[in-house]
Amino acid sequence: MAITRLRNKAQEGLLTGEKHAPAQEPFITTLLKWIFYAITLYWLCLLVPSFASVTEAVSTLWQPSMDAHCVSASGWRCRNARQHAERLLSRHPLIDGHVDVPVQARYRYGNKIDTIPFDQPVFANGSYPTLGHVDIPRLRAGKSGGFFWSAYVVCPNETTVGKNFEHAATDIAVRDTLEQLDVIKQMTDKYHHDFALVGSVDAARKAFKHGQMISFIGIEGAHSIGNSLFALRTYASLFSNTIPGPVRYLTLTHTCHNAFADSAGQQPPRWNGLSPFAPALIHELNRLAIVPDLSHVSDDTALQTIDVTRGPVMLSHSAARTFKDLPRNVPDSVLNKLAASDKDHVVMINAYPGFIGGSEDLEQYVEHIEYVSNIVGKDHVGVGTDFDGIMSVPKGLEDVSHYPDLVAELVKRGWSDREIVGFVGENVLRVLEDAERVAHKMQKDDAQPDNTSWKDVFGSDAHQEL
């Protein structure tokens, strides 16, 4: 067409007697120019979609999320909430703060890894072979980015541990914890295409980028270390020669008191918060980049830990007490203390219906998220369902395949993409990075392993009943 226009122009000049200067370039030169333009345009057409996808990926961090039926005068794009949730989870990791797959492995399958149908698809009747809330098909369907595998063992018998827990070190908790850690290693090794057992946040991001689910470890209860900082260091170094290893949090108590702290359990307080041994434990956690987890602890334990720690804290699976007045739920006093603190933190919300109360469904779960975020900020909340460790589940959030429904609910409530990306994973990753920063500084300052023993604190004759 361009060549035709050039010829027409030439003919017009001949008819009107106009003079043309400078002279026309040769036809072959013009043809080659247009071939070059066409090739350039072709490659631009190929590159623009890729560029657009990158631009869209970046812009999702800042654009507010809207339901498909919204009308936006500001120019933001309206989206289908569920589809948009899935798009976000495809690009940003959802990391659940507490999943009890190892509990299922131990108590349902006797830790016989080969008997666990963890990768088997759904049955024709819609049920799943694993019977719990978590398996690989459902994790993939829910676009999971990973989770903290909980290494949990039962508390020692409170009638036999002694007043100062002097007999706790002879309990089987350390042995059983080692078994649970080994189960986690076996399962992540067996399904290595799906899971990556990682320590650092950098390693976690690389795993997610390569399509693997991020696998951190949380040890649920300091009774698992048998009164020994030496045992803690052994756990930390089991799967890595560097700091941090895959063990990234230690819940200071479970439902029982221990030599370090009081639990939110039903027993009368023993230490009124932290024991005299606790500062040494928290110092060592900071040095190892292991975050003190305040789920399950008493209110006094939580408040005191925030003061004592050098690094961040987390609640890996706790709901808000304002909705259900249970000691197990986090009270406003702790939330307000976190909000006023200069130490980083994340509160990851438990999904157990008995804790969330109300309608015991997905909407009620999100009410907890909204309430907690209104106090501590949306940059300090996360997901901590306790799947596979709870006997019942909220309607609409029955298992890990429903993670997109959770995110879609936040989309509908007007959470921005940046806020959602933080909630599903970036908030807890930031906390872990802060713990790494604190540990690095302590190592730079030549902080040595703390070899304080239980006897150093309570005396060499502490084994005697007082």
C-alpha positions in Angstrom: 0.0 0.0 0.0 2.9 2.3 0.9 4.5 1.6 -2.5 1.2 2.4 -4.3 1.1 5.7 -2.5 4.6 6.5 -3.7 3.7 5.7 -7.3 0.6 7.9 -7.1 2.6 10.8 -5.8 5.0 10.4 -8.7 2.2 10.3 -11.2 0.6 13.4 -9.7 3.8 15.3 -10.1 4.1 14.4 -13.7 0.6 15.6 -14.4 1.0 18.9 -12.6 4.5 19.6 -13.7 5.7 19.8 -10.1 9.4 19.3 -9.6 10.4 16.8 -6.9 13.6 17.2 -4.9 15.5 15.3 -3.8 15.1 12.4 -6.2 13.2 9.3 -5.3 15.2 6.4 -3.6 15.4 3.2 -5.6 12.4 0.9 -5.3 14.5 -2.0 -3.9 15.6 0.3 -1.0 12.1 1.2 -0.1 11.0 -2.5 -0.3 13.8 -3.5 2.1 12.8 -0.8 4.5 9.2 -2.0 4.7 10.4 -5.6 5.1 12.5 -4.4 8.1 9.6 -2.5 9.6 7.4 -5.6 9.2 9.9 -7.9 10.9 10.3 -5.4 13.8 6.5 -5.1 14.2 6.3 -8.9 14.3 8.8 -9.2 17.1 7.2 -6.4 19.1 3.9 -8.3 18.9 5.6 -11.3 20.4 7.3 -9.3 23.2 4.4 -7.1 24.2 2.4 -9.9 25.9 5.4 -10.9 28.0 6.0 -7.3 28.9 2.3 -6.9 29.7 2.3 -9.9 32.0 5.3 -8.6 33.9 3.7 -5.2 34.2 0.5 -6.8 35.4 2.4 -9.0 38.0 4.0 -5.9 39.4 0.8 -3.8 39.4 -1.1 -6.5 41.3 0.9 -5.5 44.3 -0.6 -2.1 44.3 -4.0 -2.3 42.7 -7.0 -2.6 45.0 -8.9 -5.9 44.6 -12.5 -5.6 43.5 -15.4 -8.0 42.9 -16.5 -8.8 39.4 -19.7 -6.7 39.9 -17.9 -3.5 41.1 -18.1 -0.2 39.2 -14.8 1.7 39.5 -14.6 5.3 38.7 -10.9 5.4 39.5 -10.0 3.2 36.5 -9.0 0.1 38.5 -10.0 -3.1 36.8 -12.9 -5.1 38.2 -12.2 -8.8 38.6 -13.9 -12.1 39.5 -12.9 -12.6 43.1 -12.2 -16.3 43.0 -10.3 -16.1 39.7 -8.3 -13.2 41.0 -7.5 -15.1 44.2 -6.2 -18.0 42.2 -4.1 -15.6 40.1 -2.5 -14.1 43.3 -1.8 -17.5 44.8 -0.1 -18.6 41.6 2.3 -15.7 41.9 2.7 -15.2 45.6 3.2 -18.0 48.2 0.5 -18.8 50.7 2.3 -20.2 53.8 0.2 -21.8 56.5 1.7 -21.2 59.9 0.7 -24.5 61.4 -0.2 -27.8 59.7 -0.2 -31.1 61.6 0.6 -33.6 58.8 3.2 -35.3 61.1 0.5 -35.8 63.7 -1.6 -37.7 61.2 1.5 -39.7 60.2 2.2 -40.7 63.8 -1.2 -41.4 65.2 -3.1 -42.6 62.1 -0.3 -44.4 60.3 2.2 -45.2 63.0 4.9 -43.2 61.1 4.9 -45.8 58.3 5.5 -43.4 55.5 4.9 -45.8 52.7 1.4 -46.5 53.9 0.3 -42.8 53.8 -1.6 -42.1 50.5 -0.4 -38.6 50.5 -0.3 -38.2 46.8 -3.4 -40.2 45.9 -6.3 -38.5 44.1 -9.8 -38.1 45.3 -12.1 -41.1 45.3 -15.1 -41.2 42.9 -17.4 -40.4 45.9 -15.6 -37.2 46.6 -13.7 -38.4 49.7 -9.9 -38.4 50.0 -7.7 -41.4 50.9 -5.9 -39.5 53.7 -9.1 -38.7 55.6 -7.5 -35.5 57.1 -7.4 -32.0 55.7 -4.1 -32.1 53.8 -2.6 -34.0 51.0 -0.8 -33.2 47.8 -3.8 -33.1 45.4 -5.7 -30.8 47.7 -2.6 -28.6 48.4 -2.2 -28.2 44.6 -5.9 -27.5 44.1 -5.7 -24.9 46.8 -2.6 -23.3 45.2 -0.7 -23.7 48.5 2.7 -22.1 48.6 3.8 -24.2 51.5 3.5 -24.5 55.3 5.2 -25.0 58.6 5.2 -28.8 59.4 4.5 -29.1 63.1 6.7 -31.4 65.1 4.4 -32.1 68.0 4.5 -34.7 70.8 2.4 -35.1 73.9 3.3 -33.3 77.1 4.9 -35.3 79.9 2.7 -36.5 82.7 2.4 -33.5 85.0 2.2 -35.7 88.1 5.7 -37.1 87.4 7.8 -34.3 86.0 8.4 -32.7 89.4 7.8 -29.3 90.8 10.6 -27.7 88.8 10.3 -30.2 85.9 13.4 -31.9 87.1 12.2 -35.2 85.7 11.1 -33.8 82.3 14.6 -34.5 80.9 14.0 -38.3 81.5 10.7 -38.2 79.6 10.4 -39.6 76.0 9.6 -36.2 74.5 13.0 -35.7 73.0 13.0 -39.1 71.4 9.5 -38.6 70.0 10.4 -35.2 68.7 13.4 -36.6 66.8 11.0 -39.2 65.3 8.7 -36.4 64.1 11.5 -34.4 62.6 12.7 -37.5 60.8 9.1 -38.1 59.5 9.1 -34.6 58.1 12.4 -35.2 56.4 11.3 -38.5 55.0 8.1 -37.0 53.6 9.7 -34.0 52.0 12.4 -36.2 50.5 9.8 -38.7 49.1 7.8 -36.0 47.5 10.8 -33.7 46.6 9.1 -32.6 43.4 6.3 -31.1 45.5 8.2 -30.0 48.7 11.4 -28.2 49.5 12.6 -28.4 53.1 14.3 -25.0 53.5 15.8 -22.8 56.2 16.3 -19.3 54.8 13.7 -17.0 53.2 15.9 -16.8 50.1 15.8 -20.6 49.8 12.0 -20.4 50.3 11.5 -18.0 47.5 13.7 -20.0 45.1 11.7 -23.2 46.0 8.4 -21.4 45.2 9.8 -20.0 42.0 10.6 -23.6 40.9 7.1 -24.9 41.7 7.8 -26.5 45.0 5.9 -25.9 48.2 7.9 -24.2 50.9 8.5 -26.4 53.9 9.6 -24.9 57.2 9.4 -26.7 60.6 7.8 -25.5 63.8 8.4 -27.4 67.1 5.2 -27.3 69.2 6.2 -26.9 72.8 9.5 -26.4 74.6 8.9 -29.7 76.5 10.2 -31.2 73.3 13.7 -30.0 74.1 13.8 -31.8 77.5 15.1 -28.8 79.5 18.2 -28.7 77.2 19.5 -25.9 75.1 21.9 -28.5 73.7 18.9 -30.5 72.4 17.5 -27.3 70.8 20.8 -26.7 68.9 20.7 -30.3 67.7 17.3 -29.9 66.3 18.3 -26.7 64.6 21.3 -28.3 62.9 19.8 -31.6 61.9 19.2 -30.8 58.3 21.5 -27.9 57.8 25.0 -26.9 58.7 24.2 -23.2 58.5 21.9 -20.8 60.4 19.0 -20.8 59.9 18.0 -24.5 59.4 14.5 -25.6 58.6 13.3 -25.3 62.3 12.1 -21.7 62.2 9.9 -21.5 65.3 9.6 -23.0 68.7 6.2 -22.7 70.5 7.2 -21.9 74.1 4.6 -24.2 75.5 1.9 -26.6 74.5 -1.0 -27.3 76.8 1.4 -27.9 79.7 3.8 -25.8 81.7 7.5 -26.6 81.3 10.8 -25.6 82.7 10.8 -22.4 80.6 7.2 -20.9 80.7 3.6 -21.1 81.7 1.0 -22.5 79.3 -2.5 -21.3 78.6 -3.7 -24.7 79.8 -5.9 -25.2 82.8 -3.2 -25.7 85.4 -2.5 -22.9 88.0 0.5 -20.8 87.0 3.9 -22.2 87.9 6.1 -19.3 86.9 3.6 -16.4 86.5 4.9 -16.2 82.9 8.6 -17.0 82.1 10.8 -19.1 84.4 14.3 -18.0 85.4 15.6 -20.4 82.6 13.6 -18.7 79.9 15.9 -15.8 79.1 18.7 -18.2 78.2 16.3 -20.1 75.9 15.0 -17.0 74.2 18.6 -15.7 73.7 19.5 -19.0 72.0 16.4 -18.9 69.8 17.4 -15.4 68.7 21.0 -16.6 68.0 19.6 -19.5 65.9 17.0 -17.4 64.0 14.3 -19.5 65.5 11.2 -17.3 66.3 9.5 -17.6 69.7 6.0 -18.7 69.0 3.4 -17.4 71.5 0.4 -19.6 70.6 -0.6 -21.8 73.5 1.2 -19.7 76.1 -0.3 -17.8 79.0 -0.9 -14.1 78.7 1.9 -13.3 81.1 4.3 -15.5 79.1 3.4 -13.7 75.9 3.7 -10.2 77.4 7.1 -11.0 79.0 8.5 -12.7 75.9 7.8 -9.6 73.8 10.0 -7.7 76.3 12.8 -10.2 76.6 13.4 -11.2 73.0 15.8 -9.3 70.7 14.0 -10.4 67.6 10.5 -10.9 66.3 7.7 -13.1 67.7 4.9 -14.9 66.1 1.6 -16.6 67.0 1.5 -19.5 64.6 -2.1 -20.6 65.1 -4.2 -18.4 67.4 -7.7 -16.9 67.2 -9.0 -13.7 68.9 -10.3 -14.0 72.4 -12.8 -11.2 71.9 -15.0 -13.6 69.9 -14.5 -16.6 72.1 -13.4 -16.1 75.7 -10.9 -18.9 76.0 -7.4 -18.8 77.5 -6.1 -20.5 74.3 -7.1 -17.4 72.2 -5.0 -14.3 72.1 -6.3 -11.4 74.2 -6.4 -7.7 73.3 -3.7 -7.0 75.9 -1.2 -9.1 73.9 -2.4 -7.7 70.6 -2.1 -4.1 71.9 1.4 -4.9 73.3 2.4 -6.2 69.8 1.0 -3.1 68.1 3.0 -0.8 70.4 6.2 -2.8 70.2 9.1 -2.0 67.9 9.7 -5.7 67.4 8.3 -7.3 64.3 5.5 -9.9 64.7 2.8 -11.8 62.9 -0.4 -13.3 64.2 -1.6 -16.3 62.2 -5.2 -17.1 62.7 -6.4 -20.5 63.8 -9.4 -22.0 62.0 -10.7 -24.4 64.6 -14.5 -23.7 65.0 -14.3 -24.1 68.7 -11.9 -21.2 68.8 -13.4 -18.9 66.2 -17.0 -19.2 67.6 -19.9 -17.4 66.1 -21.2 -19.0 62.9 -18.1 -21.2 62.8 -17.6 -20.7 59.0 -15.3 -19.0 56.6 -16.9 -15.6 57.1 -16.4 -15.9 60.9 -12.8 -16.9 60.3 -12.3 -13.7 58.3 -13.9 -11.7 61.1 -11.0 -12.8 63.3 -8.5 -11.8 60.6 -10.2 -8.4 60.3 -10.4 -7.8 64.0 -6.7 -8.7 64.7 -5.5 -6.7 61.7 -7.4 -3.6 63.0 -5.2 -3.8 66.1 -1.8 -4.9 64.9 -2.1 -3.9 61.2 -2.7 -5.8 58.0 1.1 -6.2 57.7 1.1 -8.4 60.8 -1.6 -11.1 60.2 -1.4 -14.5 58.5 -2.9 -17.9 58.0 -2.4 -20.5 60.7 -5.3 -23.0 60.2 -4.1 -26.0 62.4 -5.3 -28.3 59.6 -4.8 -32.0 60.4 -4.6 -31.1 64.1 -8.3 -30.1 64.6 -11.3 -32.4 64.8 -13.7 -30.1 63.0 -13.4 -27.3 60.4 -15.2 -24.1 59.4 -17.9 -24.4 56.8 -16.4 -23.0 53.6 -12.8 -23.7 54.7 -12.9 -27.5 55.1 -9.4 -28.2 53.9 -6.4 -26.8 52.1 -8.1 -26.9 48.8 -10.3 -23.9 50.0 -7.4 -21.4 50.4 -8.6 -19.5 47.3 -12.0 -19.2 48.8 -10.4 -17.5 51.8 -8.5 -15.1 49.6 -11.6 -14.4 47.5 -13.4 -13.4 50.7 -10.7 -10.9 51.4 -11.0 -9.6 47.9 -14.7 -9.1 48.3 -14.1 -7.2 51.5 -11.8 -4.7 49.8 -8.4 -5.8 50.8 -5.8 -4.6 48.3 -3.6 -7.0 46.5 -0.5 -5.8 48.5 -2.4 -6.5 51.7 -3.5 -9.9 50.6 0.0 -10.9 49.4 1.3 -9.9 52.8 -1.4 -11.8 54.6 -1.0 -15.1 52.7 2.8 -15.2 53.1 4.9 -12.1 52.8 4.2 -11.0 56.4 5.6 -14.2 57.9 8.5 -14.3 55.5 9.4 -10.7 56.6 9.3 -11.9 60.2 11.6 -14.8 59.4 13.9 -12.5 57.6 14.0 -10.2 60.6 14.9 -13.2 62.8 17.7 -14.0 60.3 19.0 -10.4 60.6 19.1 -10.5 64.4 20.9 -13.9 64.3 23.4 -12.5 61.8 24.1 -9.5 64.0 24.6 -11.7 67.1 27.0 -14.0 65.2 28.8 -10.9 64.0 29.1 -9.8 67.6 30.5 -13.2 68.3 27.6 -14.5 70.4 28.5 -18.0 71.5 26.2 -21.0 72.1 24.6 -20.7 75.5 25.6 -23.7 77.6 23.4 -22.9 80.6 22.0 -26.1 82.0 18.8 -26.7 83.9 20.9 -27.4 87.0 22.8 -24.1 86.6 19.5 -22.3 87.1 17.7 -24.4 89.7 20.7 -25.8 91.6 22.5 -29.1 91.7 20.0 -30.6 94.2 17.0 -29.4 92.3 16.1 -33.0 91.5 14.8 -33.3 95.1 11.1 -32.5 95.6 10.6 -29.2 97.5 
